[in-house]
Amino acid sequence: MFLNELSSLKSKRSSQTQKIVLVLDAHFISFLHLDIGGIPELEMKEVATSYYNLAQSDPDVVCLLGYFWPGGFDDPSAKGARELPQNAKDEYIRIGKIISGK
């Protein structure tokens, strides 16, 4: 479904030179991610890896931005990136180092 939406977005650009910013799902809301999406909190690392791999494979993507750092934005029970399991935070760090070259 996500890739279909990305294709739809690309088809609606005003110019084929227009670039894309991907917004990484870097938060966790149990009733959405787990109950509806079937994604346990410990699999948020794989979510990050998938977004990074997609960004790397698509020359139209120029930015990968995580949504969101603190918890509680979309729902009081929402966990932000800084509150996710260490494996997810380690993946954000790994991706950041690859992108920044540091």
C-alpha positions as CSV (number, residue, x, y, z in Angstrom):
1,M,0.0,0.0,0.0
2,F,2.8,2.5,0.9
3,L,4.6,1.9,-2.4
4,N,1.3,2.5,-4.2
5,E,0.9,5.8,-2.4
6,L,4.5,6.8,-3.2
7,S,3.8,6.0,-6.9
8,S,0.7,8.1,-6.8
9,L,2.6,11.0,-5.2
10,K,5.2,10.8,-8.0
11,S,2.6,10.9,-10.7
12,K,1.2,14.1,-9.3
13,R,4.4,16.1,-9.1
14,S,4.3,19.3,-11.1
15,S,7.7,18.3,-12.6
16,Q,9.6,15.0,-12.8
17,T,12.6,17.0,-11.3
18,Q,10.6,17.7,-8.2
19,K,12.2,15.8,-5.3
20,I,10.6,13.9,-2.4
21,V,11.0,14.0,1.4
22,L,10.2,10.7,3.1
23,V,8.8,11.0,6.6
24,L,10.0,8.0,8.6
25,D,7.5,6.5,11.0
26,A,9.6,7.0,14.1
27,H,6.9,6.8,16.8
28,F,4.7,4.1,18.2
29,I,1.0,4.1,19.1
30,S,0.0,0.7,20.3
31,F,-3.6,0.8,19.0
32,L,-2.4,1.8,15.6
33,H,0.9,0.2,15.1
34,L,0.3,-3.1,17.0
35,D,-3.5,-3.6,17.0
36,I,-4.1,-2.4,13.4
37,G,-0.7,-2.6,11.7
38,G,0.5,-5.7,13.5
39,I,3.9,-4.1,14.2
40,P,5.2,-4.8,17.7
41,E,7.3,-2.0,19.3
42,L,10.5,-4.1,19.0
43,E,10.0,-4.2,15.2
44,M,10.3,-0.4,14.8
45,K,14.0,-1.0,14.0
46,E,12.9,-2.9,10.9
47,V,10.5,0.0,10.0
48,A,13.4,2.4,10.1
49,T,15.6,0.1,8.0
50,S,12.8,-0.3,5.4
51,Y,12.4,3.5,5.1
52,Y,16.2,3.9,4.8
53,N,16.4,1.2,2.1
54,L,13.6,2.8,0.2
55,A,15.2,6.2,0.4
56,Q,18.5,4.8,-0.8
57,S,17.0,3.0,-3.7
58,D,14.9,6.0,-5.1
59,P,16.9,8.8,-6.7
60,D,13.9,11.1,-6.3
61,V,14.2,10.9,-2.5
62,V,16.4,13.7,-1.1
63,C,15.6,13.6,2.6
64,L,14.6,11.1,5.2
65,L,13.0,12.8,8.2
66,G,11.8,11.0,11.4
67,Y,8.4,11.7,12.8
68,F,8.5,12.4,15.8
69,W,11.1,12.8,18.6
70,P,9.0,13.3,21.8
71,G,6.0,11.2,22.8
72,G,2.4,12.3,23.3
73,F,1.8,14.3,20.1
74,D,-0.8,12.2,18.3
75,D,-2.1,10.5,21.4
76,P,-1.2,10.7,25.1
77,S,0.0,7.1,25.0
78,A,2.2,7.7,21.8
79,K,5.9,7.0,22.2
80,G,8.3,9.2,20.3
81,A,11.6,8.0,18.8
82,R,13.5,8.8,22.0
83,E,11.2,6.5,23.9
84,L,11.4,3.5,21.6
85,P,13.4,0.4,22.4
86,Q,17.2,0.7,22.1
87,N,17.4,-1.4,18.9
88,A,15.3,1.2,17.1
89,K,17.4,4.1,18.5
90,D,20.6,2.3,17.5
91,E,19.2,2.0,14.0
92,Y,18.4,5.7,13.8
93,I,22.0,6.4,14.9
94,R,23.4,4.0,12.3
95,I,21.3,5.5,9.5
96,G,22.2,9.0,10.6
97,K,25.9,8.1,10.5
98,I,25.6,6.7,7.0
99,I,23.8,9.8,5.8
100,S,26.1,12.3,7.5
101,G,29.3,10.4,6.9
102,K,30.2,10.6,10.5
